[in-house]
Amino acid sequence: YIGAHLLLNSKEVVFMGREKLQKEILKNGFHISDYKNNQFHIPNNKIKYVTDPNYLKDADCILFTMKSGSTIESC
């Protein structure tokens, strides 16, 4: 959600995560919605998504976000 908004505001964003999610996002893009039912779509050709954390080694800023139920799994 945060990365999608940064991308919509012309910021350079690289998403990182699991390969399964990468395939889905690079096929269909992002469909984003919030609790107020605001919705938007980012097409797949606008999204840079990687699975290798080494790709981020020169990043100026890294935002690590996840669903709270995944906290233990990610550590």
Secondary structure, DSSP 4 states (H G I P E B T S, - for coil): -HHHHHHHTT----EE--HHHHHHHHHH-EEEE-TT--EEEE-GGG--EES-GGGGTT-S-------GGGHHHH-
